[in-house]
Amino acid sequence: MEHNMDVYDVSDDLVKKLNDWKLIGIISGKFNELKENYRKVDFVERALIDFKYMEKIFLNVTLRENKCNKRSVEFRMLGNEQFSLKNRKYFQALELYNKSICYAEPNSEHLSIGYANRSAVLFEWKRYRECLANIELARTANYPARLSHKLDKRERDCQQLLEQQPPDVVPYEFKLSFDPHAQVPHIADCLELRESADEGRFVVTNRDLVVGDMVAVEQPFCSTLLPPMRYIRCATCKRENYLTLIPCDSCCSVMFCSEECKQQATSTYHRFECPIIDFLHRMFNKIHGIALRTTLAALDLFPSIEELMTFCDQPQNQHKCAFDLDYGQLTRQEQYRAIHGLVTNQHLRSVSDLFQRSVVCAVLKHFIIEYTPLKDYLGGEEGMNFFTDLLFRHLQTSPSNMHGIDLVEQVNETKDDQTHSSGAYAFLSMLNHSCAPNTLRIYEGTKAYLFVLRPIKAGNVLYDNYGAHFAIFSKQQRLDTLSMQYRFDCKCEGCELDYPTFGRMPHKATVPSVTDDTDMKSLGAYNYDFAASNYRKYCDFLTQYGAAYPCEQISSAEECLKMALHIMVDAVPLKAKM
């Protein structure tokens, strides 16, 4: 196991060792006999301790990077280089200055110099309002007197140019296209929940829907920021406020857009994640991250662990979903019932799947209990077992029920650069997957809008896309991904009819083109007015020619519609607006 190990390497290495020593039969037999999940996890944790894995991880992986002025200065120098006249890479400079701000030791001048340097970038970038905010931050953080003349001059210049900065885009407020549902007010009244042995829970419409209908809007129960975004977005609200972010006082991997967001994090989830933050980022993926955050968010619902245990044990809080909640008083506890009730499919899982999950759970549990204040909060053995069970539960429900929160697609950016967070959405998780989906999720911040993307007849099912779209991936690639990640064999129309990928898609003579180069140009330039005045045109076209699906013209119109909606809710990264 090398320096760059993650939790799956630990799991693979343990299984290999057990095989080599001919112990795998005995161990998996024992593992299988244990009824409760916390016993399975504890059993695996013991093995990991006995085989010295925990020790190895502790010696090889930094739990949390310490504040360090020397490194703060290094990052600042790297930022200066990006900002220099020959480079003018403002975005890269800001990210490095933010890193420098994070590494600065409390009360050292390096924090204030970081803010001042950030104000210089913003001045050049004509972001005068944010420039002034940074000058204010620098002064509050004891900016050295020997340098203050530079700051004073920049402030004066800034105040004179303030009027020239256009106002920020106000995201378009989409409204539901229908009356609200009697039980679930944030979805359209035409949606109904159904259940079958094959499909599990799914959603149908009881009337015809056309493209562009907005049929649901949802805030997540909780969300996590992905590690590559840690110097770009606020860890609490996920907004892209990297122009004015402030650091956590203790770790170097989390930033906030305001004192409120900082307060909220440090009094809740960050209290337990902070002491092991770099270990979490390095050893675990986004699915593990949102599972842990969901568990910590659950602990936060009640003053004591005992009350949460009582709550989770009550039959009326089990197997519930978004359609069972009382929206008259939607407390956080009420919202959690639908997240807690997501199906684990444990009975369908193989021993090796459960063993691997137990390794993930055991490593997470071991470190968060050994090295953070969580142990005190959980009290004794009973609280600890309950926490382990709950974490194991969320590790099983996360993959198929968590959604990546993404932005407009940018030319030459990878998918990873567009997805900034993961969120736990109770209603959206009811939608089943299709590789040829008829709905589309668009995010404004972490708030999700669900739009109709293909005409849907009354009585038909709404399908979402879990990331394997037929226009982009071949059938084999999709089946591999879906069976690996979500444990199902896809039987959607895209797979059954083996639709061609975009490059091989027919251009149908009977279908006109609704998009041309101007559309791509204006949308590619993130032109808000163009998006707002043209998006209905794409909707009407897609509704009218729905029967010709799939063809090149339809895919192009779908792409334009997606871009237009992203632009309207301002899901466009700042770096794209430079």
N, C-alpha and C positions, 0 to 999 in steps of 0.2 A: 504494500500500500504506500503510494508515493505522496509527496508533498501536497499534490492537488486533489486529495481524495474528497469525495462527497459521501453521503450516507449510503448510497447504493453500492459504492465500492466496499464499504464495511460489510454490508449484507452479503455481497458476492463472495468476499474473502472468507467470511465465516462459514458459508455453505460449502465452499471449496475445502476448507480445513476439516469440516465435519465429514465430508466425503473421503478425504485422504485418510482420516483416522477411522474410517468405517463406522462412524457414530451416527450417521444421518438417519438411519432407520429407527434407532432407539429414540433419538431426540425428537424426530417429527412425530413418532408415535405418542410420546409423552405430551408434546405440544398439543397434539390433536385431542387428547383426552381432557385437557383443561377446559372447563365450561366457560367461566367468565373471561372476558377479554383482558381485564387487568392482570389476571393470573398468567395468561399467555405472554403478555408484555413483560411481566416481572420475571418469568421463566427465561425469556430471551435476554433480559437485562443481566440476570445472573451469569448466563453464558458469556455475554460480552465482557463482563467484569473478570470472570475466571480466565478467559483467553486474552486478557490484558488489552482489549480494544479500547475501553474507556480511557485507560492510561495513555495509550498511543495517541488517541484523538487529543487529549488534554495537552500532550507534549508537542503535537504538530500543528495545532490550530489555535490561533489567537482568539480568545473569547471576545475581547474588546480592545481595539487600538486605543492607546492613551493619547491625550492631548500632548502636543509636542511643538514648541516654537520653532525648532530646527526644521521640522517637516513643513510647518506652516509657511516658513520663509521659502523653502524649496518649491512648494506649489505656487506661491506668489510669483517667484521668478519665472516659472514655466508659463504662468498666466501673462506676465509682462511680455514674454516672447511672442505669444499668440496675438497680443494686443498691438505689438509694435507696428510701425508704419509699413514694414515690408510684408507683414502677414495679414493684419487687420481681420483676424478671425475672432470676431467679438463673442460669438456663442461659446467657442472653446475657452476663450479667456475668462468669461463669466463663470463657467463651470469650475475652472481651476481656482479662481478667486474664492468661490464658494467653498471649495475643498480647503483652501488656506484658512478661511474663516472658521471652518469646523475644527481644524487642528490647532488653532491658536489657544494657548493656555489662558484660563480665565484671568481677567485684569491685566493681561499683557498688552503692549501697544499694538501687537500684531493683529488683533481682532479689529481695532479701529482702522488700521492701515488697509486691511482687507476691504472694509466698507468704503473707504475713500477711493481705493483703486476701482472698485465696482462702480462708484459714481462717475469716474472718468470714462469708463466704457460706455455708460448710459448717456453721458453727455455727447459723445461722438455719435452714438446711435440715435440721437435726437429724442431720447426718452426722458424729457426734462422733469416730469412729475416724479418718476422713480429715482432720478438723479438726486433730487432734493431730499427724498426720503432717506437715501443712503448717506447724504451729508449729515443729516440729523442723527442717524445711527452712529456714524463715526464720532460725532461730537459727544454723544451720550457715553460712548465707550472710551472716553479719555484720549482723544486724538492728541498726539504730541504737539506742544506749542511751537516747536521749531519748524513744523510743517504747515501751521495753520493758515499762512498767507495764501497757499495754493488753494486751499479749501474755500477760503473767503471769496477769492476771485471767481472760482467756479460757481459758487452760489449766486453771486451778482449776475454773472453771464446767464446763468440758468433762468433767473427770474425775468430777465428781459426777453427770453426766447419762449417762455412758457406758453404763450398764446398760440404759438405755431404748432404745438403738438395736437394732432387731431384727437377727438375723444375716443375712448376704447370702444370696440364693437360691443353692442348690447345683444346677447344671444336672443334669437327669436323664440318667443314663448309658444310652443305648439299646444293646441288644445285637443282633447279627445274628439274624434270625429262623430261620436254618438253620445247618447245619454250615459251617465255612469252606471255601472253594474250595481244591482240592489245590494249584493253582499260585499263586493270588492270595489269601492268607489273609484280607484285609480285605473280600472280597466273598463272597456266598453261593454254595454249591457248585452251585446249579442254573443259574447264569449261564454262557453260552457265547459265545465270540467267533465271528462269522461274517464273511465278506467276499464282496461281489459287485461286478460291474462298475458297476452302477447306484448301489447304496447305499454303496459303500466299505466300511469296517469298521463293524459294528454288533453289538449284544448281544441275545441271545435267552434265554428261560428254558426249561429242559427239564421244568418241572412247573408246575402251576397256582399262581398267586399271588393272594392276596387283599389288599384295601386295608389299609394299615397295616404290611404286611410290611416289615422294614428289611433291604435286600439289599446295601448297600455302605456303607462308611465310609472316608473318605479325607482325608489331610492333603496340602496342596499342596506342590509342589516349591519354589515361592516365591510371594510375594504382595506387592502394592503397595497402599499406602493412597491413596485418592483425595484430591486437594488440598483440597476443602471440609472434609475431616475432620482437617486437620493440627493444629488446636488442640483436638481432641476425643479423638483416639485415639493410642495408641502406634504409632510408625512401624514398629517391629519386630514386636511380637506382635499388633498391631491391636486390642488390648483397649481398651475404652472407659474408660480410667483418667484422664479429664481432671480428676479431683478432685486428683490428685497427680502430674501430668506434670512432667518436668524438660526444659529446652531443650537443643538442640545447642549446643556452645560456639562454633560458627562461623557457622551460618546462622540465619535467623529463621523458617524454614518447616517445621521438624521437631521433634517432641517425643517423649520416651520415658517409659515408666512406671517404669523402674528403671535403676540404673547398669549392670546386666547387659545390658539391651536396648540401652542407649546404646553400651556397649563393642562388642557384637556388630555393630551397624550401622557404627560408625566404623572397625572393622577390616575390614569387607567392602564392601558396595555403597555405603554412604554416603560413603566416601572419594572415590569418583568422581562421585557425584551432587551432593554438597554444594557444590562451587565453582560449579555452574551450576544450582542447584536452582530458582531463580525463573524462569529461562529455560525449564527443562524443564516447569514447571507451566503456563507461559503459552503456549508454542508447540505443545505436544503433547497428545494425548488419552490416555485410559486404556489403549487398545490399544497405543499407542507406549510408554507407561510400563511396561507389564508385559513387552513385548518387550525393552526395554532392561534391565530388572531380571533377566529370565531369562538374558540374555547375560552380565551382570555376575556372576550367581550361578554360571554355568558357568565363568567365569574363576577363580572362587573354589574350584573343585573340586580343582585341582592346584597344587602349589607354583610351577610355571612354565607359561608359555603353550605351550612346546614339547610338554609332556606332554599338554595338552588337545588340541593339534593331532593328535598321534599317536592319541589316544583316538577323536577324531571321524572320523579317516580309516579306522579299522579296520572292515571289512565287518560284523563281528558287532555293531557299534554303530549300524548304519544301518537305517532302516525298522522299528525295533522299537516295541513298544507295551506297555501295562501287563501284557499276558499273557505277555510274554517275559522278565520280570525274575526275578532270583534273590532271592526274599524271605527266604531263609535268612540271607543277609547283605545287608540292604538299606542299602547305603551311599548317600550323596548322589550319588556317581558313577553307581551302579546306577540310582537314581531318574531321573537326567537322561537315561539312554538312551531312556526312553519319551517324554520331552519333545522330545528332539532328533529322534526318529523320526516326529513328527507330519507328516502330509502337507502339502506346500506348494501342491499344485495349480498349480505354475508353468506347466506346459504348457498349462493351460486359460486362462491370463490374457492379456488384450489388451496390446498395446504401451503403451496409455495408462495402464492399471492399473500395469504394471511401471515406467513412467516416473515416475508419481506416487509410488510406493513408494520409488523410487530417490532422489527429492527428499527425502522424509522421512528416509531412511537417511543421505543425504549431509549434511544439516543437522545431524542428531544426531551423526554420526561427527565432522564437522568441529569442532564445539564441544567435544565431550567429549575429543577428542585435543589440541586447541589449548589448552584452559583448565583441564585437570585433570591429576592425576599419571598418568593412564592411559597416556600416550605412553611413559613410562619403563617401565611394566610390559610393554607390548607389544613392547619391543625395537625391531627394525628393520622394514623393509618387509614381510617375510613375516608377522610377527605382526599387523601393521596390516591386511593384506589378509585374513587369517584372521578377525580381529575383524569386519571389514566384511561378509564373507560370512555370518558367524554371526548378526549383527544383522539382516541382510536376510532370512535364513531365519526368524528368530523374528517379524519384522514380517509375514511371510506366514502363519505358522501361528497367530499370536495371535488374530485375530478369531473364528475358529470354535472355538478350543480353550480360551480363557480364560473363566472364569466370574466373574460379579459376585457378591460375597459380600454377602448382604442380611439385613435384619432383618424383624421383624413389620411388616405393613402398618399404618400409622397413619392415622387420619382426617385429612383435610386436610394430609397431607404428600405431596410429590411422590415419584415413584419414586427420584429422585436422592438424596433425603434418607435413603432406606432402604438404598441400596447404599453400603457404606463402603470396600470393597476389591475388587481383582481378584486371582484366583489361577490358577496353572497346575496343573491336575489331570489326571494321566495317564489314570486309568480313566474318570472322568466324561466326558472328551473323546471316548470311544468311543461314547457314546450319540448317536443321531441325533435330529433335531428333529421335533416334531409340534406343530401349533397346538392340538391336543387331547391333551395329553400324558397318559401313564399312570403317570408317576413324578413325584416332587417332591423337590427338594433343600432341606435345612434345614441351616443353619450354626450350630455352637456355636463361637464364635470363628472360626477359619479352617478348623476341621474340618467336613467336609461329610458329612451323613447322606443316604442315598438311600432314600426310602420309596415303596412302591407306592401310587398314587393312584386307579387304576381296576383292576378285576379283569383279570388277564392269563392267558390260557390257555397251557398247555404248547405250546412251538413258536413262540410269538409274540414280537415284538420289543419291547424296552423303549424308550420314547421320552421324551425330556426336552423342555423348552420353552426356546428360546433368547431368550425375551422377547417373542415375538409371539403372544399367546394369543387364541383366537377369541372368547372372551367379552368381550374388551376392545377389540380392533381389528377393523375390517372386513376382508374378504378382500383387497380391493385394497391397503389400508394394509399388511397383512402381507406380501403378495407383493412390494411395493415395498421394504420394509425388508429382507426376507430376500435378495432378489436383489442389493440394493446391498451389504449387509454381508457376506453369506456366499456370494454367487455361486451360489445354487441356486434353482431354481423348485420351490416346495413342492407336493408331491402327497399330503399327509397327508389323513386322513379329514375333518378340519375344513375343509380347502380343497375337496376333491373333492365333499363333500356340502353345502358352503357352510352350515355351522352358524350359527345366529343369534347376535348379540351379546347380552349379559346382559339389556339392556333389552327386547329383542324375544323373549326366550326363553319357550316355552310353559310353563304350569303344568299338569303332567299329572295328571289326576284319579285315575289308577290308582296314583299314588305318594304316600305320606303325607309329612308334613313332619317332619323330625327336629329342626329348629332353630326356636326362637322368639325373642322379644325377650330373655328371660333369658339365653340363650346369648350373644347379641351383647353384652348389658350386661356380663356377667361376664368374657367374653373381652376386651371393650373396656377393662375395668378391669385387665387383665393378672392375673387371679386364678389363681395357680398351682394351688391345690387343685382348683378347678373344672376347669381344663384337664386335669389328671392324671386326674380321675375321670370325665371325659366323652369323652376322645378316642377310646376304643374304641367308644363308641356311634356316633360319626360313621363310623368305619371299617366297622363291621358294616352300617350302613345303606347305605353306598356300595357295599359288596360285594353286598348283597342286591338292590339295585335298579340294578346296573350296566347292565342291558340297556335301561333307560329313558333313557339318556344321549342327547343333552343335554336337561336341563330345569332349570327354576328351582330346584326343591328340591335337585337334585344339586349345582348350582353353589353354592348356599348352604351345603350340608354340606361341600363341598370347602373353601370359605373358612373355615368354623369349624375344620375339621381343621387347615388351615395355621396358623391363629392359635394353636390349642391346642399344636401341636408347637413353634412358635416360643417360646411362653411356657415350655414345659417345658425347653427348652435355654437359657432366659434370653436369647434373641436379641431383647431388648426394650431400647431405648435408655433411659438414665437419665432423660432429659428427660421421657419418657412416664410415668415412675414418680413424678413430683413431686407 
